[in-house]
Structures are given as C-alpha cells and as structure tokens.
Amino acid sequence: MTEADAVFQSYGRCCKSPRFLEDFYENFMASSDAIKERFKDTDMSSQYHLLRSGLLWMILRARGMSDTKLKDLGESHNRNGYNIPPQWYDLWLEALLKTVAAHDEEYTSALAGQWRSVMLPGIEMIRSRY
C-alpha cells in the first residue's frame, strides 16, 4: 500500500467521527491567538465543508490527481486573498496530525509520517502561491 493509500484510508476513518473537523479547528485555533482571531466571524459549518474538500484534494493529488484545485486554493489563500501567512501551515499540519491521532483508531507514528509526507507537497504548493 502506498503512503497516499494509507492516508486516504485513515482520512476515511477520521471522517466517520462526527467531531473530526470541529476538533481540528479547535486544535488549530488553540495554536495561535492570531489564528483564533482570524476565524472569529467565520461560518464554521461552511469552513468544515471546505476543509473536508481541501484535505481530500491534497490526498488525491498524492494519488495522482491534477493539482489544479490546490493551485486555486493557494491563490485564494495568498496575500491578495485571505492573506494566510505561510508559517501558519506548519501549525495547520500539527493541528491536523493531533486531530488524526485522536480520531483514527489505527493511528501510529508510522501513519503520522505518511500523513506528513502526503500533506507537505500540497502545503508547499499552497505556500508557493503566497
């Protein structure tokens, strides 16, 4: 099984948990007051849907899908869009790994490494658009 396949399966297990996306944002916002402030007026139910899609695009890109959606995401999050500072993606990834650990009953340190390996190219593509 490839890393991308293992992460895809892990993501599926996480999505079975009704609190997965909410817990991610709790972890992410707890990582920085500036991040918490940025989300204060956000419609979180819409945000959960966007996160679910964005994670899937990153995983599918690692499985060979076009990177068009991630390039678009990078454009919307750049300094002329939502202005998401590039260093926030490190906090985003750590919040994601913490959340996956809490929601995937098959989580291991090896799987954490696979998640990191699958997410980093997408994160770098988004950051490069800043």
C-alpha positions as CSV (number, residue, x, y, z in Angstrom):
1,M,0.0,0.0,0.0
2,T,1.3,3.4,-0.9
3,E,1.6,6.3,1.6
4,A,-1.3,8.1,-0.2
5,D,-3.5,5.0,0.0
6,A,-2.8,4.6,3.8
7,V,-3.6,8.3,4.4
8,F,-6.7,8.0,2.2
9,Q,-7.9,5.1,4.4
10,S,-7.0,6.9,7.6
11,Y,-8.9,10.0,6.4
12,G,-11.9,7.8,5.8
13,R,-11.8,6.5,9.3
14,C,-11.4,10.1,10.7
15,C,-14.4,11.3,8.7
16,K,-16.6,8.7,10.4
17,S,-16.1,10.6,13.6
18,P,-18.7,13.4,13.8
19,R,-16.3,15.7,15.7
20,F,-13.2,15.3,13.4
21,L,-13.5,18.6,11.6
22,E,-14.6,20.5,14.7
23,D,-11.8,19.1,16.7
24,F,-9.3,20.1,14.0
25,Y,-10.4,23.7,14.2
26,E,-10.3,23.7,18.0
27,N,-6.7,22.4,17.8
28,F,-5.7,24.8,15.0
29,M,-7.2,27.9,16.7
30,A,-5.6,26.9,20.0
31,S,-2.2,27.0,18.4
32,S,-2.3,30.8,17.9
33,D,-4.3,33.8,19.1
34,A,-3.9,35.3,15.6
35,I,-5.4,32.2,14.0
36,K,-8.3,32.2,16.6
37,E,-8.9,35.9,15.8
38,R,-9.0,35.2,12.1
39,F,-11.8,32.7,12.5
40,K,-14.0,34.7,15.0
41,D,-16.6,35.7,12.4
42,T,-16.3,32.6,10.2
43,D,-19.3,30.4,9.3
44,M,-17.7,27.3,10.7
45,S,-20.2,24.8,9.1
46,S,-19.1,26.1,5.7
47,Q,-15.5,26.0,6.8
48,Y,-15.8,22.4,7.8
49,H,-17.1,21.6,4.3
50,L,-14.2,23.5,2.8
51,L,-11.6,21.7,5.0
52,R,-13.1,18.3,4.1
53,S,-12.7,19.1,0.4
54,G,-9.2,20.6,0.8
55,L,-7.9,17.5,2.6
56,L,-9.4,15.3,0.0
57,W,-7.8,17.3,-2.8
58,M,-4.4,17.0,-1.1
59,I,-4.7,13.3,-0.7
60,L,-6.0,12.8,-4.2
61,R,-3.1,14.9,-5.6
62,A,-0.7,12.5,-3.9
63,R,-2.6,9.7,-5.6
64,G,-2.1,11.3,-9.0
65,M,-5.0,13.7,-9.4
66,S,-4.3,17.1,-11.1
67,D,-3.1,19.8,-8.8
68,T,-5.4,22.5,-10.2
69,K,-7.6,22.6,-7.1
70,L,-4.6,23.1,-4.9
71,K,-3.3,25.9,-7.1
72,D,-6.7,27.6,-6.9
73,L,-6.6,27.1,-3.1
74,G,-3.2,28.7,-3.0
75,E,-4.5,31.7,-5.0
76,S,-7.5,32.2,-2.7
77,H,-5.3,32.0,0.4
78,N,-2.4,34.2,-0.8
79,R,-1.7,37.8,0.2
80,N,-4.3,39.1,-2.2
81,G,-7.0,36.7,-1.0
82,Y,-7.4,35.5,2.6
83,N,-3.8,36.5,3.3
84,I,-2.9,33.3,5.2
85,P,0.7,33.7,6.4
86,P,2.9,30.9,5.1
87,Q,4.1,30.0,8.6
88,W,0.5,29.1,9.7
89,Y,0.6,26.0,7.5
90,D,3.1,24.4,10.0
91,L,0.6,25.0,12.7
92,W,-2.1,23.7,10.5
93,L,-0.3,20.5,9.8
94,E,0.5,19.9,13.5
95,A,-3.2,20.5,14.4
96,L,-4.2,18.0,11.7
97,L,-1.8,15.3,13.0
98,K,-3.0,15.9,16.6
99,T,-6.6,15.5,15.4
100,V,-6.0,12.5,13.3
101,A,-4.3,10.8,16.3
102,A,-7.4,11.4,18.3
103,H,-9.9,10.2,15.6
104,D,-8.2,7.3,13.8
105,E,-8.1,4.2,15.9
106,E,-5.3,2.8,13.7
107,Y,-3.0,5.8,14.2
108,T,0.7,5.0,14.7
109,S,3.8,7.1,14.4
110,A,4.4,5.5,11.0
111,L,1.0,6.7,9.8
112,A,1.8,10.1,11.2
113,G,4.9,10.2,9.0
114,Q,2.8,9.1,6.0
115,W,0.3,11.9,6.7
116,R,3.1,14.4,6.9
117,S,4.7,13.1,3.6
118,V,1.3,13.2,1.8
119,M,0.3,16.7,3.1
120,L,3.7,18.5,2.7
121,P,3.7,18.7,-1.1
122,G,0.2,20.2,-1.2
123,I,1.1,22.6,1.6
124,E,4.2,23.7,-0.3
125,M,2.2,24.3,-3.4
126,I,-0.3,26.5,-1.5
127,R,2.5,28.4,0.3
128,S,4.3,29.0,-3.0
129,R,1.3,31.0,-4.2
130,Y,1.6,33.5,-1.4
